[in-house]
Amino acid sequence: MVRFAGECIFFTRQLNRLFENEYYKNQLIRSSASASLNFGEAQCTISDKDFIFKVSLVVKELKESINWLKILDYILDYIKEGDAEKRNLLLIELEELIAISSKIIINKK
């Protein structure tokens, strides 16, 4: 999760400082970092209920990250900016992280 949040930061650094880029890339950074932080908090919980709640927040933030990244993907594809391959890799990684986090919740129940 930490590496993914870092990769989002590295990806957004290459984008021009247009208003719409700034808004969506900041949202992507916030949601990806929040997923990482909530996963860290989940590892320190005492009860299974708290653990499931925190990992559920991770899934929510990862899904939010997908939406921000898809919006950025659409904008950047239209204005021919950014690394399309990197965007696709981030989207794939997001899907994998959601699947892993969701499986963790199922196994904990």
Secondary structure, 3 states (H helix, E strand, C coil): CHHHHHHHHHHHHCCCCCHHHHHHHHHHHHHHHHHHHHHHHHCCCCCHHHHHHHHHHHHHHHHHHHHHHHHHHHHHHHHCCCCHHHHHHHHHHHHHHHHHHHHHHHHHC
